[in-house]
Amino acid sequence: MPEVGAYEAKTHLSQLLERTQKGEHFVITKHGRPVAELVPVSRTDGDAVRRTITNIRSFRETLRKRGIRMQGLLKKDEGLRDLAHQGHRY
């Protein structure tokens, strides 16, 4: 990753942004020490999200056809949110 001084980054920000938009990454330094990274924003892959939602719906339909309801998978006083957060540390 190329290093760019803070002054140079400020002076040439528009060019750095254009290059970053094309996929380049930069480390911005201050007095020779790295202080920030300029990286492209990662976009959500809409197709992957749609495929995942379709797969979830398909799985739920498979459960429904087998006569399995989500409520039947839960313990007493347990909700879907509890299952989703199972094993998380707070």
Summary of the structure (lengths in Angstrom):
residues: 90
radius of gyration: 23.7
end to end distance: 35.0
largest distance: 66.2
contacts: 168
relative contact order: 0.10
helix: 49%
strand: 16%
